[in-house]
C-alpha cells in the first residue's frame, strides 16, 4: 500500500522511551482537517465541518485527519476498530526531552507473535492459552506537530491477515461491551423496585431495539448488580453474616451458634436457629448438604446440620468422608 509520499518510520523503532523531536515543514499543516468525535454516535465524526461515518472515510480522509490530544487519537482508532470488527491496542510511543509523548502508534490486538521461549518450555504447569497474535500488520501512527500541537497521521496500514469479526457479533467483543451511567442508574432503580435481573435485561433490550443495540450482555448486567449489592454490605460479607446471626440470637432464645477466626478472618461458622432445634427434637436427625460454596472463591463447603452435639451417627461420618 502506497503512502502518497507521507513520512513513514521503520518497524524496528519500537522503544518505549526514545527521546526524539520530529520536525515538520510549515506546509504540512495546510492539509490538516480538525476532527471532533460525536459522543452520541460512536461511528460518526465531524471532519472539517462535515459529518461522516467512520466506515465512509477514504484513505485520503484518514491521511488528512488531525487531533488535538493523544486521548482523541486513541478514541478515534478504538471506534474505527469497533466499526470494522477488530480491537485496537497501544503499541509504540516516543517522548521528547521533557517527557512529552510526541508519537503514538496503535495496532490491531493480533499484532506481534508469541515468543518461542514460552512455546518450547517443558516445565509448564498449565496448558497453553490459545494463540491470538498472528503478526497482523494493521496499524496507525500519529505524530504531534511541534508548532501547531496537532496530532497527524504518519503511518496507516488498513490490511489485516486474519478474518474480522462479523457485524452481528461485534457487540459481543469485550471492549465493546459495558453499561454506561444511564444504564446503571436504570438497572439499579428497577432492581430496587424488586424487578428480577432477567426481566431488567429483557426490558432494556426491547427499549433499545435489540441485543446488538443494548451495548452489554446479560452477564454484564448480573455482574453490575452483584457488584452493587456487595458494595452495600458494610465491612464485608463475613461481618454482615455475623451481625445477622447476633441479631437472631438476641431475638431467639433457642438460637445456638459458634465461629472461629484464623489470621483475623472468619474460618468456621456453625449455627442452629430455634425452629431447627425444635424440628430436631420432633423428627430426629436431619442432614442436608449444599456444596455450592466449594466451587467459588471461598473454597469452603456449606452443610446444613440438625444435631447440636456429638456423637455423630456412622452414616454421617461415612457421608462426610465420601463427599470430601
N, C-alpha and C positions, 0 to 999 in steps of 0.2 A: 504494500500500500504506500503511495507516494504522499509526502507531507507538504507538497506545494511550496517547497523552499523554506518551510518553517524550521527553526532551530531544533535540533534533537540532541540527545545525550546517549552515551553508551550505557548498555545494561549493566556493565561492570561497576559503575559508580553507585554503590548501594550502601555507603557508610552512613551510620546514624548520627555522626557528629562532624560532618565536613564543615569547614569554615570557608565558604565560597561567596563571592559577591558577583552577581551576574550583571553585566552591562548591556543595556538595550539601546538601540538608536532611537532618536526622538520620533522618527516616523512610524515606529512600531505601535505606538498608542493611537494612531489615527483611525485604525480599523477596529478598535475595541468596541464591543457592544455591552453596555451595562446590563446586568441581569438581576431581576428580583424574582423570588420564588413565591408563588401563590400558596398561602398556608391552607386554604380551603380545598384546593385541588392539588394533590401530590404530583400529578403528571403534567401540570401546566406551568409555564414560566412566562414572564413578561420580558422579552428581549427587545431592547430599543423601542419600547412603547407598543410592541405587537405581541399579542398573546399567541403562544404556540404550544402544542402538545410536545412533550419530550420526544415522543416517537416520531414526530414530524420534523425534528431537527435534522438538517443535512450535515454532511461532513464540513462544508464551508461554514455553516452556522456554528458548529462546535468549535472550530478553529478561531472564530471571532468572538467567543464568549469572554467576558471579564467579570470578576467578582471583587468585592471589597475586602472580604476576610477569608481566612483559611476555613473557618467553620462553614461558610457558604459553599466553598468548593466541595467539601466532604458531603454536605447535604445534597448538593446537586447530583453528584455521581451516585450517591445511595439511591436517590429517586430514579435516576437513569437506569441503574441496575434492576430496581424493582419492576420498571416498565418492560424490561427486556428479559426478565426471568433468571437473573443471577444475583449474587451477593458480592458487594464490594468490601474491601478492607484496605487499611492504610499500609503503605509499604515504605518507600524511600522518602527521606527528608534531608534537607541540608540547612545549616544555620550560618549566620554571619558572625563576625567577631563579637557582637553584642548579645549573641544567643537568640536572635530573632529568626524564626523559620522563614526562609525565602524560596524553598522548593518543597512541593508536596506531591508525591506520586500515589495514586490509588489504583489497585489492581483487582482482578477477579479473585474470589476466595479460593479458586482452584489453581492459582498461580504457584509456581515452585514445585518441588518434589520432596518426598520423604527421604531423609538421609539413610544411606545404605547401612550405616552402623546400627540403626535401630532394627532393620530388617534381618540382619545377619546375627543378631545377638542370640546366643544359645541358652542363656540362663534366665529367660523371661518367665515371670510368674503368671502373667496373664496372656490371653490370646491377643493377636494383633488387631488393632482397630481397622475399620475399613479405610482403604486408601482414598482420600478425597482430593488430593492435589495431583494434577495431571500436566503441570507445566504449561498452563494456559497463558497466552501472551497478551490477552486483552488488558489494556491499561490506559490511564490518562495521567499526564503530568502537568502541573501548573507551576509557573514561576512568578514571583512577585516583582512587578516593575519598580525599579529603585527610585524613580522620580514620581510617578503617579500613585504608587502603592497598590495598583490594581493587580489581581491575580489573573494571568493569561495562560492559555493552553500552549504548551511547548511540544508535547508528545501525545499522540492519540492513536491507539490501536483498537479497533472495534471487533476484530475477528476472534472467535472462540474455537478451541479444538475439542469441544465437548458439547453434548446436547444441552439446550437451555430448557428451563422449566416451562411447561405449557401454561398458557394463561389461566386455565381453570384451576391450577394448583398453586399459583404464585402467592395467593393469600395465606397459604399454609406454611410458607417459609418462616422460620423462627424470627428473623429480624424484621419481617413484615407484619408480625402479629403484636397485639398488645392493646390494653384498654387505655383510652385517654381519660382525662379528668372527668369529662361529661359522662362517659360510660361507667366509670367507677361510682360517681355520685348517684346515678340512676340505679345501678345494681344494689348499692348499699341501702337506698331508700326502699326498694322493693323487698329486699331481704329483711329489713326491719319491720315491714308490714306482714311478715310471715310467708311470703311467696317463695316457693321452692326454687332452688338454683336452676333446675332443668326448665322450669316454667319461665324464669327470667331470661334464659338463653333463647327459648322459643319466641318470647315477646320481642326481644331486641332484634332477632333475625327478621321477623315479619315487619318490624318497624323500619328497618334499613333496607329491606328488599332482597334478602338472600344471604346465605352463609358467606359468599365471597365479598359482600359489601359490609358485613358487620365488623371485620377487622381483627377478630380473635376467635379462638375455638372454645368449646365447652370446657376443656381442661384449663385454659387460661382463666376463665370465669371462676371455676371452682377454686383455683389457686388463689385468686384475689380475695374471694370471700373467706377462705380458710385463713389467709394471712391477716385479714381484718379482724377476724374473730380471735385469733391468737394475740393480736396486739391489744385487745381489750382485757386480756387476763393479766391482772396485776401481779408482778413479781414472778411470773411463770406459772405453768400448769400444775407443777408439784405443790406450790404454795396454795393455789386455788383448791386443789383436791383436799389438802389438809384442813384448810379453813372451812370447807364444806362439811367435812366429817366432824370437826369440832362443834360446828353449829348443830349438826344432827345429834351429837352426844348431849348437848345442853337440853334438847327438846325430847329426847328419847331415853328414858331411864334404863331400858334393857340393852342399849347400844354397847357393843364391845369393839375395841379397835386398838391396834398396836402398829408401830412403824419403827424402822431402824434407818440410821444415817450412815453413809460411808463417804469419807472425804468431803464432808459438808453437803452432800447431795442425798436425796431420798433414794434408799436402796430397796427396802422391802416394806410392804404395806398390806395389812390384813384387817378386815372389819366385818362385822355382822350387825345388821340393824335389828330392832326389836321384833319386827314381823318375821324375819328369818329365824330368830331364836324360837319363837312360838311355833312356827311351822315345823321346826326340827323336833320339838317336844311332841307334836301331834303325829307326825308322819315318819320320824326316824331319819336315817342317813339319806341325804340328797347331795349328789355331787355333779357339778356341771363344769366342763372345760371350755374355755374360749381362748384360743391361741392367736388371735389376730395381732396382738402386740409383739409376738415373737417375730413378726415379719417387718416391723418398721424400725426407726432409728433407736427406739428404746431397747430392743432386743431382749425383752422380758415377757414371759407368759402371764396371762391373766386367768386365774382359776376362781370359780365361784364354789365355795365350800361351806356346807351347813353342818359343821361339827366343831365345837369350840375348844376341844381338848383331846389329846391322845388317850388311850392307844388308838392308832389308825387301823381300820379294817385291812385285812390282807388284800382284798380286791383293790383298795385304793393304792396300796404300796405297789402292787403289780402294775396297775394302770399308770401310775406316776413314772415307773421305770420304763414302761413301754413307750410312753409319749415323749421321753427325753430326746 
